[in-house]
Amino acid sequence: MNMPINELLYKKINSKVYPFHMPGHKRNSNFLFYDIINYDFTELEDTDNLYNANGIIKESLKQISYYFNADESYFLVNGSSGGIIAAILSCVNENEKVIVSRNCHKSVYNALILSGAVPIYIMPELTDKGMQGGISPYHLEDIIKENKDISAVVITSPTYEGFCSDIDEISRIVHKYNKILIVDEAHGAHFAFSDYFPESSVSKADIVIQSWHKTLPVLTQCSVMHINGNRINRDKLNKILSMVQTSSPSYIFMAYMEKVFCILKYDNSYFERYVYNIRKLRSYLKEFNTVELLGNELIGKYNIKDIDFGKLVFCINSDINGYEVDKTLFEKYNIQIEMSSLHHITLITSIADTSESFDKLYYAIKTLDKKLSYNKIEYNNIDNVCPNVITSPRKAFYTDIETVEIKKSVGRISAETITPYPPGIPIIAIGELISENIIETIFKYKENSITLTGIQDKSLKKINVLKNFQER
Ligand SMILES: Cc1ncc(COP(=O)(O)O)c(C=O)c1O
């Protein structure tokens, strides 16, 4: 019988490749708590109801809210994506404006399509190494002053690479104008468990969404949303959560989150050991220049207020690029990383990583650094292009499209959202005007062999645009 999924997973498990990627349990059996069949329940009279929690779910969430400094928390059972979509749908109505950090996850762009909201983008500052830094609170204030009719602000902090914006200041500004602040803290669920990590945004924003599965030892999809203050219509949010998530929530997910939360709340030793190991690893890795670990030097620059030291982001200053380093780590050192790009690699660590796994990583990086010749990379920083939003992503999504030659597409409206990695900030999104500058930027990324996602024609000869578009 052909079972391609089973066959591949079986092969991967037996190859003993070590995961420096999510999920945060790292397949470490110390965090395997259940024989899953026995814990796989459905909503019964005594097992409570996720969207009308009044029993065990409510009681469990109360402890989580208290610990995280939230008024209320919700279990999310299909990842942060569902929570982000529900958060935006609950706060922003059709044709209303929302300020969005341009480096947001695709779930935010999807929420814009579903809600019919009109985005006003704020660009994160780029670092000298071409990565997305933080959001300037002062620039944000200027945008709010020009757009007093916005409904909400959506910021991603930390970024995929673990860079945090100044959420204290951002929150002060957003709330001064009595607007709603939504923070995508998908990569920061572990922050609240140790002072070594940046401060969580939970107590500062109106809604914060965390993917627990990325950095805590729980199963993929396990996530939590936290609410604070009285700007959020909680009944509406609850209804929308029930619209965008399953009506059969997994009790295995909820039990897992509750269990891991309780273990970490009462037993500091997991985070103490992890922080000890990360500090040690970082101090050893500091000496390498070819495979260069980013760290403290970024704090206070590029609007980066703090960084997550648990994310290991290396710049590859060599003739070989990030994709090749990724491949070498996999093939020669049995290490699978989270993400690679032309000049960077990103690894995710967690409390489930052992000191042996950190030793394995140190040995691999040390050997690679010795083998590779140093080559100072000129980070060909391509400017952030400020988007010209012609119509809401929703109107664009429901308009007929046609495919045209990219070189002849100036003046047309894009039906595609094209994103280079890095920095993971779209050059153009659906509903935006294609200009000469945009096309030049697309080609510059291509010349630099930077991966572009979201464009159907990978050869970059054609682009999908709106057909016969008229503003309605
Ligand atoms: C910044 C950010 N936000 C949100 C998400 C979505 O999270 P989830 O996979 O839990 O739906 C991701 C996923 O990678 C992400 O990187």
The ligand as an SDF file (V2000), in Angstrom:
LIG
                    3D

 16 16  0  0  0  0  0  0  0  0999 V2000
    4.9070   35.9520   12.6700 C   0  0  0  0  0  0  0  0  0  0  0  0
    3.9220   34.8280   12.5230 C   0  0  0  0  0  0  0  0  0  0  0  0
    2.6340   35.0350   12.8740 N   0  0  0  0  0  0  0  0  0  0  0  0
    1.7090   34.0670   12.7680 C   0  0  0  0  0  0  0  0  0  0  0  0
    2.0350   32.8160   12.2850 C   0  0  0  0  0  0  0  0  0  0  0  0
    0.9660   31.7710   12.1720 C   0  0  0  0  0  0  0  0  0  0  0  0
    1.0860   30.8720   13.2250 O   0  0  0  0  0  0  0  0  0  0  0  0
    0.4270   29.4210   13.2110 P   0  0  0  0  0  0  0  0  0  0  0  0
    1.3480   28.5550   12.4230 O   0  0  0  0  0  0  0  0  0  0  0  0
    0.3760   29.0610   14.6670 O   0  0  0  0  0  0  0  0  0  0  0  0
   -0.9110   29.5250   12.5980 O   0  0  0  0  0  0  0  0  0  0  0  0
    3.3620   32.5460   11.9050 C   0  0  0  0  0  0  0  0  0  0  0  0
    3.7310   31.2290   11.3840 C   0  0  0  0  0  0  0  0  0  0  0  0
    4.8360   30.9380   11.0390 O   0  0  0  0  0  0  0  0  0  0  0  0
    4.3350   33.5810   12.0220 C   0  0  0  0  0  0  0  0  0  0  0  0
    5.6110   33.3820   11.6750 O   0  0  0  0  0  0  0  0  0  0  0  0
  1  2  1  0
  2  3  1  0
  2 15  2  0
  3  4  2  0
  4  5  1  0
  5  6  1  0
  5 12  2  0
  6  7  1  0
  7  8  1  0
  8  9  2  0
  8 10  1  0
  8 11  1  0
 12 13  1  0
 12 15  1  0
 13 14  2  0
 15 16  1  0
M  END
$$$$
